[in-house]
Amino acid sequence: DAGVTQSPTHLIKTRGQQVTLRCSPKSGHDTVSWYQQALGQGPQFIFQYYEEEERQRGNFPDRFSGHQFPNYSSELNVNALLLGDSALYLCASSLVQGGEQYFGPGTRLTVT
Amino acid sequence: DQQVKQNSPSLSVQEGRISILNCDYTNSMFDYFLWYKKYPAEGPTFLISISSIKDKNEDGRFTVFLNKSAKHLSLHIVPSQPGDSAVYFCAASARAPGTYKYIFGTGTRLKVLA
């Protein structure tokens, strides 16, 4: 039973560029959430997707956008990258009716 | 505004002894609490959760206690093992109002000494 998978593992981008991160949820899960974890901090909620719609959003600018596909996988897009966007980006999947969120290993984004 | 606080950045415990990790929260709407463990280069791993209708939940060596009046929860690990060395995050959500996002604390690094 595959858990949550994310790609790529690491990514280096330049300021102003755009990036797309990918996530496949745990088998049977239908809801995907994205979190940003800066160094020394806890994960911060970006947004959650269910039925291909953004269900809830945290305090992140519109530069952060996402998408969920019919197979429940998801993408996180960040436009006009800033140095402060450098962080570990975590994807978590769950069931819409509740229960724990299960996290993937994350994508480490470095913006230079 | 840090709604979930873990005031101890680190904790060292001897193998076999009890580890107690603490977490405080400020939002009275939180009704579901979780603990996650994180090793380097891995995502957080779910450990144990508790609903606000309970004050204790136990799973093997791990027990979570919830004190709603003090807005405080703690994770007890007994006995502690070297493999428990990791960063522990507490998280909270307000499910009843329909909010499913988790709010995380900043983590406590636990080191279990052999």
Boltz contact constraints between the chains, C-beta under 6 A:
constraints:
  - contact:
      token1: [A, 41]
      token2: [B, 106]
      max_distance: 6.0
  - contact:
      token1: [A, 42]
      token2: [B, 89]
      max_distance: 6.0
  - contact:
      token1: [A, 42]
      token2: [B, 104]
      max_distance: 6.0
  - contact:
      token1: [A, 42]
      token2: [B, 105]
      max_distance: 6.0
  - contact:
      token1: [A, 42]
      token2: [B, 106]
      max_distance: 6.0
  - contact:
      token1: [A, 42]
      token2: [B, 107]
      max_distance: 6.0
  - contact:
      token1: [A, 43]
      token2: [B, 104]
      max_distance: 6.0
  - contact:
      token1: [A, 45]
      token2: [B, 101]
      max_distance: 6.0
  - contact:
      token1: [A, 56]
      token2: [B, 101]
      max_distance: 6.0
  - contact:
      token1: [A, 90]
      token2: [B, 43]
      max_distance: 6.0
  - contact:
      token1: [A, 100]
      token2: [B, 46]
      max_distance: 6.0
  - contact:
      token1: [A, 103]
      token2: [B, 43]
      max_distance: 6.0
  - contact:
      token1: [A, 103]
      token2: [B, 44]
      max_distance: 6.0
  - contact:
      token1: [A, 104]
      token2: [B, 43]
      max_distance: 6.0
  - contact:
      token1: [A, 105]
      token2: [B, 42]
      max_distance: 6.0
  - contact:
      token1: [A, 105]
      token2: [B, 43]
      max_distance: 6.0
  - contact:
      token1: [A, 106]
      token2: [B, 43]
      max_distance: 6.0
